[in-house]
C-alpha cells in the first residue's frame, strides 16, 4: 500500500528496519538537544519540589491532607467520616470523596519517608519527583526506536509543574503516557500478545492491564482517555486476532480497579455521588455552596443555573484564554503568569507542529491514518468539552491541566502516522518548544515561587 511518505506502522519488521537506517546529522543533533532538555526539566522539577513553600501551589494543602489520611489507613473512607474532617475545604469538598488511588500512594510515601526522617509533605513531593524521573528515563529508552518519543514531555512546562508538588494529576498522566506509548509501539509486549504471537498471557498483558486498572481509579477527567484506548484497540485492526485478547486486558484492569471502587461505593451505600453533593451543601461556606443558593453566592459557581450561556463562559469569562495560558505555563495559584508574548510564542510553535503532523495526513494520507486523526480529534474535543462543561455547570475553572490527556493522544497519532520526510522539522519545532518551556519554568516559575 502506498502511504506517500507516511509511517503507517503495521509490524515490528518495519520498525527494526527503520532502527537500522542511519539518522541524518541534523536529526542526531536534535535528539541530543531533546535529551538534554529532558534532563534539564528533571532537575528543575526537583528544584521546584525542594525550594518552593508548601501550599504555594493549587490546593496542595488539601492534597496533602488527603494523603495523610492514608498514612494510617488502607481503604477508602466514607463521605463525611469524622476522621476525614481536616480533608474538607471551605467548598465542602474532599479529595477522598473521589476514591483516587494516588492518595493511597501519597500516604504510604509519607509513612516511608517518616522512617527516614523526611517530613510527610516532602516525602509526597519526592514521590512526584521520582515519578517524573522514571517517566523521563523510560521515555529516553523508548526513543531508541522512535526519536520523537522524546518530544511529548517537552511541549509545555505545565506538565513538569504538576510533578513538583502534591496533586492528583501527575500519576494519571504518567499512566496514560505509558499505556499509549506501549500501544503505539509495533514491537511492544502488549502488541505481541494482541497479535497472538504468544499463546500464553505475557508480562506485557499484566503490566498494561494493571496500568489501565490504576487509570480507572485516577482523576475523573482521565476517564475519557479510557474510551480513547478502546478506540485505539479497534483501530489496530489486524493486530487484534481475537476478541479474547483485549478482553483479557479488560479483565486484568477490572481485577485491579473493582475491589477499590466497589468498597468505596459500599461504604457510601452505593450512593456516593448523592452523598458528596449533600455533604458539600451541608458543610461548605455559605457563599460557596455547590448549588449557588447560599447568601451572596460566589459569582463563578453554578453559572448555568444562574442563566449564563456557554458562550459567556468561553468568551466573557475568558475560559479559552485562561485554559490556554494555564496549559502553557501558569504557576502558583494560577497567579504567576508570563508576559503575553510568551504565550504567543507557544501558540505559534504549536500551530507549526500541528501543521507538520496533521496537514500531510489531511491532504494525501491513507484512509487508515485519516481515521485515526478523526478519532484523536473527537477525543480531544471530548477532553475540552468536559472541562468547559464543568466550568459552566459546577465551578468555573479554566485549568490547563485538565487538558493534559491530549498530549499522549497526540503522541500516539504522531507515532502511527508520521510523515518520515518531515521528522527533522517536527523535531526542530519540538526543540524550540522545549527551550521556550525551560525558560518559562526557570525564570517565571522557579524565579517567583522559590
Secondary structure, DSSP 8 states (H G I E B T S, - for coil): ---TTEEE---HHHHHHHHHS---HHHHHHHHHHHHHHHHHHHHHHHHHHHS-TTSSTTHHHHHHHHHHTTS--S---TT-GGGGGG--TTS--GGGGT-THHHHHHHHHHHHHHTT--HHHHHHHHHHHHHHHHHHHHHHHTTT-GGGGTTTSS-HHHHHHTSSS-SSHHHHHHHHHHHHHHH-TTSHHHHHHHTSSSS--HHHHHHHHHHHHHHTS-GGGHHHHHHHHHHHHHHGGG---HHHHHHHHHHHHHHHHHHHHHHHHHTTT-HHHHHHHHHHHHS-GGG-TTS-STT--TTBSTTTTT--HHIIIIIS-HHHHHHHHHH--BTTTTB---HHHHHHHHHHHHHHHHHHHHHHHHH--HHHHHHHHHHHHHHHHHHHHHHHHHHHTB----GGGGTHHHHHHHHHHHHHEEGGGHHHHHHHHHHHHHHHHHIIIIIIIHHH-
